[in-house]
Amino acid sequence: MEALPKSRLLRFVEQAYHLARRAVARYSSKFSKRRYTLHQHIVLLCLKVRKNTTYRTLLDELIEMPRIRSAIDLTELPSPSTLCKAFKRLDMAVWRVLLNLSVTLLPTNGVVGIDASGFDRSHASKHYTKRTEMTIQQLKVTLLVDTRSNAIIDLHVTTTRKHDSQIAPSLIKRNYGDVEILLGDKGYDDQKIRVLAHEEGVRPLIKHREFSSLHKAWNARLDANLYGQRSQNETVNSRLKRKYGAFVRSRYWWKQFRELAIGCLTHNIDKTL
C-alpha cells in the first residue's frame, strides 16, 4: 500500500524534533522521571504556538493525530500542567540556541533589516488589565530579519519604552557574524550605532533624520533598491501576528519573552517547509 504524503504539520513536527535533539539533552537531569523527553516538550510547545491555541485544546487534538505522536515517539499524552511546567523550566537561553540553529536551515545573504513592533500583553478587557495593574499593555519586540529568506536571526523584547537606538547595539554585538549590511529606518539614526557597526565589520544602511540639507543629501545617496528590502521586516512582523497571534497569553514578563522567542523559532521552521 502506497504511503500517505506528509502534511506540512507533520514535516513541521519532524523539523522541530530534529532541532530539539541538536539543542538539548534528552532529559533535564539524571533525577528526571523520564516519562517525557525535553525534545518532546519542545516540539509540543512549538506546536501550541503554531496552532495559536491552549495547552488543553492542543492535547485534545493530539488524541486524533497518531502520525504526529509517532513522529516524536509520544506514546502517552502529558497533562496540560506538565506542559506548563516544561515551559517554565526551559529558559530563554534554550530557545535562543534553537532559534540560532533554525537560522542555519535557511539560506541567508547577510543583508539584515532591524525594526520593532508592539505585541499586546493580554487579550483581556481593559477593565481586567487595569484591575491586575498591567499598566504597560504592549511589549516592544525588535527583530533582526535576513532579507533573502525572511529568517528571524534574533529578537530583543522589552516591557519598557526604550528607544530603538538603545536596543540596536546589543543586537549588533550578538550577531555581527551573521550581518554584513544592516538596514534601519530613522529610529536607528545614531552615530554610536554607525561606529559600532563599522567596528564589528557591518555596513550600516540607516536613514538620517533630515535636520539639514546635508542629511537630505546623504539619504538621497542611499542605495534605494537595497534599502527598500527593509520593508520585509514589516512583512515578518505582520506574519507573526497573523499566524501566531498579536498578543501573548502568559501573564509574567519572563514567560511572555519566551513565548515570543518560540514564535520566532516557529516562523523559521515554517519557512523551511
N, C-alpha and C positions, 0 to 999 in steps of 0.2 A: 504494500500500500504506500502510495506516494506521501512523503512527509508534508505537513502543512507549512506554508511560508511563515516566517517570523514577523510578528507585528512590530510596529515602532515601539510599543510599550515593552515588549519582550527584549528587543535589542537595547533599549534604554537600561533596563534592569541588568542585562548582561554586562554592559559597558560600565555601569556604576559599580557592579560587583568586582569587575576586573580592577578598577581604580582603588577600591577599598582594600583589596588584597595586596596591592602595591604599597598602600599608605600606612597601614597599621597591622599590628599583630592580630592573631586570631581571637585572643581573649585579653581582657584588660589587665589581668594579673593571674598568678598561679593559684590564687584563692577563689577564682571565679567559679560560679556554679556550673558553667559550661553547658548551659541549656540552649543559649543562643550565642552566636559569634558577633564580634564587633562589625564584621563585614555585613552580616545580615541586618544589623541595626542601621548601619549607614545607608544601605540600599532602601530600606523601608522609610527612613526619614526623608531621603531624596524623593521617593515615590509620593510621599504625603505632600511635599511642596509642589511636585509636578502636577498632581491631580488637584491641588488647591483645596484640600479637604481637611477633615479632622482625623485624629487617630482612630476613633471608633468607626467612622464611616470607611476609612481605608481598610481596616481589618475585616469589616463586614464584607467588603467587595472581594477581598483576597480569598474568601471561602470559595468563591466561584472562579478562581484563577489558578488551576493546578499547574499550568506551564510556568507561570511566574514564580510560584512557590518552589517548583522543581529546579528552576534556574539558579536559585540561591540555597538549595538544599534545606528548605524550610519545611520540616515535617509536621510541626505544630505551631499554631499561631500564638504570638505573645499577647498579653493583655495590653490595653491602652496605657495603663500605668507603667508597664515595663518599658514601652517605647518612650514615654515621657521621661523616665529616669535615665534612659540611654541618651536622650537629647541633652539632659542636664550634665551627664558625665563626659560627653565628648566635647572638649573645649574648642575654642576658636582656632587654636594652633593646628588641630587636626583638619579642620575644614579649609584652612589656608593651604596646607600640604596637598589636600585633594584638589583644590582649585588650581594650584600650580601644575599638578600632574595632568589635569584635564586640558590645560593650555597646550601641552606637548602633543595632544592628539589632533590638534587643528593646525592648518597652515597659517603662518603669521608672516608679516613683512616688516615689522618694526616701526611702522607708521601708526602711532597711537594717539587717540583722542582722549582728552580729560574733560569731564563735565559732571555736574551734580544735579540731583533730582530729589524731591521730597516723597517720603513714604509715610502714610498715616500710621500712627502707633496703635490705633484701635479703630474698629468699625462700629464701636458702640455709640450711643446717642451722646449729644453734647452734655445732657444732664448727668449721665453716668461719668463722662470724662471729668466734669467739674467736681462731682461727688468724691471721686477717687483721687482728686488733686493731680491729675495728669495734665499739668499746665502746658508743657511743650507737646503739641499734638502731632508733630511730624519729626521724622528722622531725616537728617541730611545725609544722602548717600552719594559719594563721589566714585565714579568708575573710571578705570583705565581700559579702553577698548581698542583692540587691534583692528585696523580698518580692512584687512584682507578677508577675514572670516567672521568678523564681529565677535571674536573671542574676548571674554572679560578676563583681563590679566590680573587685576587686583581691585580691591574696593576699600574705601575708608568710610566709616559710619560714625556719626556724632549726634548727640542729643542737643548740642548747643548750636548757636548761630555763628559758628566760627567762619571767618571769611575764607573764600576759595584760595587766596594767596597763602594762607596759613596751613592749608591742607596739602597742597601740591608738593612741597619739599619732601615730606616723608614718603609719599608715593614714588617720587623720582629716585630717592636713595634706595628704596626697597626693590626697585625694578629696572635699574639702569641697564642691566644686561639684556633686557627684552625690548628696550625702547631706543630707537635710533632718531626718530623725529617725533616731537611732542606737539600736538595741535591743541590750542586752547583759545577760548574767547577772551574778551577784555577783562573778565573777572580775575584772570590769572596774570594780568599786566603788572608785573613786579620785577624790578631789576634783580633782586635777590634770586628769584626763580630762574631767570635767564643765566645768571652767573653760575648757579648751582648746576643747571642743566649742562652747560659747557664743560664744567669741571668733571662731570660724570660721563662725558662723551655723547651727550644728547643734544640734537639740534632743536632749539625751541622755535616753534612757529606760532607765536602768540600775538594777537592783535593788540595794538596800543590804544589806550583811551585818548581821544583826539582833543587835546588841550591847545594844540598849536598846529600851524601848517606843516611843521616838520613831522608831527605824529601822523598826519593825514598822508604825507608823502611816504612814510615808512609802511603804512597799511597798504597803500597803492602798489608797493613793490612786492608784497607777499604773493607767493605762488597760489593763484586763485583756485586752480584745479586741485592742488594738494590740500590747501586749507579747507576746501569745500567738503572733503571727506570727514571733517569733524562732525558733520550732521549725523553720521552713523551712531554717535553716542546717544542722540535723541531717539533714534530708532530702537536701540537696545533697551534704553530706559522704558520706552513705551511697550516693548515686547514683554519685559519683565512684569510690568503692571498688568498687562492684558492677559497674559497666560497664567501667572502665578499669584496674582492679586496685588492691589495697590496699597494694601495695609498688611501689617504684621499681626499675628494672632497672639504672640506671647505678651505677658504683662511686664516682665522685668527687662531692663535695657540690655543686659548681657545675653539674654535669650533672644531678644529682638535682633541683636547684631549677628548671632549665629544663624538665625532664620534667613536673614538677607544673604549671608555667605552661602548657605545651602541653595538659595535661589540662583545665585550666580553660577555655582557649580552645576546645577540642574540645567541652566541655559547652555553652558558649554557642552555638556553631554548630549543634549538635544541637537546641537549644531553638528555633532559628529555622525548622526544617523543618516 
